[in-house]
Amino acid sequence: MEQLYKSYNFTTIVQTDRLIKVHKMASAKALFEKATKELQKKKPNVLTAIQDMSKSAEMGYGYAIYAIGTWYFHGINGFKQNRKKGIEHWKTASLQNIHEAFFDLAVSYELGVGVTKNEGKAFNHYLQAAICGDAQAHQELGRLYYYGIGVKKDKETGLFFFEVAKALGVTTE
């Protein structure tokens, strides 16, 4: 009986902890959506949007972390351009499998913008973006394989990824 009681308490604690985390992420997502909606207005209150997005990011919401990284990287929405901070935010967001973060990291590594150029890392980030569902990343993987950029040249694999991208709705025109 005592063992059952101890097991119940542990289970209750674990379930309560999970509920708290779920509630926290739901609150963070709501703040993210509120900030995004604010910025879409004709005359947005950018300060309010920044505050909500920042709170969401502080709560660990990946899309908010990615958004703030984008604002730093490009110097928009009142953020002074700081590509290093932008890259740091994208790396943090990528830990939550945010495909846009992987894609932007890939572009940065391929072009050497905000980071040291590294085509191998670019390939790996495009691959992660594709795994996370980014259709355009399949097109980029096709290009990298076809021309041997950051990966051993393999035209057949490149053509395969071009076909996957096309099936996912990516157009090249």
C-alpha positions as CSV (number, residue, x, y, z in Angstrom):
1,M,0.0,0.0,0.0
2,E,2.8,2.4,0.9
3,Q,4.5,1.7,-2.4
4,L,1.3,2.4,-4.3
5,Y,1.0,5.7,-2.5
6,K,4.6,6.7,-3.3
7,S,4.0,5.7,-6.9
8,Y,0.8,7.8,-7.1
9,N,2.5,10.9,-5.7
10,F,5.4,10.6,-8.2
11,T,2.9,10.1,-11.1
12,T,0.8,13.1,-9.9
13,I,3.9,15.3,-9.7
14,V,5.0,14.3,-13.2
15,Q,1.5,14.9,-14.6
16,T,1.3,18.3,-12.9
17,D,4.7,19.3,-14.2
18,R,3.6,18.3,-17.8
19,L,0.4,20.4,-17.4
20,I,2.4,23.4,-16.3
21,K,4.7,23.1,-19.3
22,V,1.8,22.7,-21.7
23,H,0.1,25.7,-20.2
24,K,3.3,27.8,-20.4
25,M,3.8,26.9,-24.1
26,A,0.1,27.6,-24.9
27,S,0.6,31.1,-23.2
28,A,3.8,31.7,-25.2
29,K,2.1,30.7,-28.4
30,A,-0.8,33.0,-27.7
31,L,1.6,35.9,-27.1
32,F,3.4,35.1,-30.4
33,E,0.1,35.1,-32.3
34,K,-0.9,38.3,-30.6
35,A,2.4,40.0,-31.6
36,T,2.2,38.6,-35.2
37,K,-1.4,39.9,-35.5
38,E,-0.4,43.3,-34.2
39,L,2.4,43.6,-36.8
40,Q,-0.1,42.8,-39.6
41,K,-2.2,45.8,-38.9
42,K,-2.1,48.9,-41.1
43,K,-0.8,51.0,-38.2
44,P,0.8,48.5,-35.8
45,N,1.9,49.2,-32.3
46,V,5.4,47.9,-32.8
47,L,6.4,48.4,-29.2
48,T,3.5,46.2,-28.0
49,A,4.4,43.6,-30.6
50,I,8.0,43.6,-29.5
51,Q,7.1,43.2,-25.9
52,D,4.7,40.3,-26.6
53,M,7.2,38.6,-28.9
54,S,10.0,39.0,-26.4
55,K,7.9,37.5,-23.6
56,S,7.0,34.6,-25.8
57,A,10.6,34.0,-26.6
58,E,11.6,34.3,-23.0
59,M,9.0,31.5,-22.3
60,G,10.9,29.4,-24.8
61,Y,8.5,29.5,-27.8
62,G,10.6,28.5,-30.8
63,Y,8.8,30.6,-33.4
64,A,9.1,33.7,-31.3
65,I,12.8,33.0,-30.8
66,Y,13.1,32.6,-34.6
67,A,11.2,35.9,-35.2
68,I,13.4,37.9,-32.9
69,G,16.4,36.4,-34.6
70,T,15.1,37.5,-37.9
71,W,14.5,41.0,-36.6
72,Y,18.1,41.2,-35.3
73,F,19.6,39.7,-38.5
74,H,17.8,42.1,-40.8
75,G,17.6,45.1,-38.4
76,I,13.8,45.4,-38.5
77,N,10.9,46.2,-36.1
78,G,13.0,48.6,-34.1
79,F,16.0,46.1,-33.6
80,K,19.4,47.3,-34.5
81,Q,21.0,45.0,-37.1
82,N,23.1,42.4,-35.3
83,R,23.7,39.3,-37.4
84,K,25.5,37.5,-34.7
85,K,22.5,37.8,-32.3
86,G,20.3,36.8,-35.2
87,I,22.3,33.7,-35.9
88,E,22.3,32.8,-32.1
89,H,18.5,33.1,-32.0
90,W,18.1,30.9,-35.1
91,K,20.4,28.3,-33.6
92,T,18.3,28.3,-30.5
93,A,15.1,28.0,-32.5
94,S,16.5,25.2,-34.6
95,L,16.8,23.1,-31.4
96,Q,12.9,23.1,-31.5
97,N,13.0,22.0,-35.2
98,I,11.8,25.3,-36.6
99,H,12.4,24.6,-40.3
100,E,12.7,28.3,-41.1
101,A,15.5,28.6,-38.6
102,F,17.4,25.7,-40.3
103,F,16.8,27.2,-43.7
104,D,18.0,30.7,-42.8
105,L,21.1,29.2,-41.1
106,A,21.7,27.2,-44.3
107,V,21.6,30.3,-46.5
108,S,23.8,32.2,-44.0
109,Y,26.4,29.4,-44.1
110,E,26.3,29.0,-47.8
111,L,26.8,32.7,-48.5
112,G,29.0,33.5,-45.5
113,V,26.6,36.1,-44.1
114,G,26.8,36.5,-40.3
115,V,28.9,33.4,-40.1
116,T,32.1,32.0,-41.7
117,K,31.1,30.5,-45.1
118,N,30.8,26.7,-44.7
119,E,29.1,24.8,-47.5
120,G,29.1,21.6,-45.5
121,K,27.2,23.2,-42.7
122,A,24.9,24.8,-45.3
123,F,24.1,21.3,-46.6
124,N,23.4,20.0,-43.2
125,H,21.1,22.8,-42.3
126,Y,19.2,22.5,-45.6
127,L,18.9,18.8,-44.9
128,Q,17.5,19.5,-41.4
129,A,15.1,22.1,-42.8
130,A,13.8,19.5,-45.4
131,I,13.4,16.8,-42.6
132,C,11.3,19.4,-40.7
133,G,9.1,19.9,-43.7
134,D,10.5,22.9,-45.6
135,A,9.6,22.4,-49.3
136,Q,12.1,24.9,-50.6
137,A,14.9,23.1,-48.7
138,H,14.4,20.1,-51.0
139,Q,15.0,22.3,-54.0
140,E,18.2,23.6,-52.4
141,L,19.4,20.1,-51.6
142,G,18.8,19.2,-55.3
143,R,21.0,22.2,-56.3
144,L,23.7,21.3,-53.9
145,Y,23.8,17.6,-54.9
146,Y,23.5,18.5,-58.6
147,Y,26.5,20.9,-58.5
148,G,28.4,19.3,-55.7
149,I,28.2,22.2,-53.3
150,G,29.0,21.1,-49.7
151,V,28.4,17.5,-50.7
152,K,29.8,15.0,-53.2
153,K,28.4,15.8,-56.6
154,D,25.6,13.4,-57.5
155,K,23.3,14.6,-60.3
156,E,20.9,11.7,-59.9
157,T,20.3,12.5,-56.3
158,G,20.0,16.2,-57.2
159,L,17.3,15.4,-59.8
160,F,15.5,13.3,-57.2
161,F,15.4,16.3,-54.8
162,F,14.2,18.6,-57.6
163,E,11.3,16.2,-58.2
164,V,10.4,16.0,-54.5
165,A,10.5,19.8,-54.4
166,K,8.2,20.0,-57.4
167,A,5.8,17.5,-55.9
168,L,5.7,19.7,-52.8
169,G,4.7,22.7,-54.9
170,V,8.0,24.5,-55.3
171,T,8.3,26.3,-58.6
172,T,11.5,27.4,-60.3
173,E,10.1,30.2,-62.4
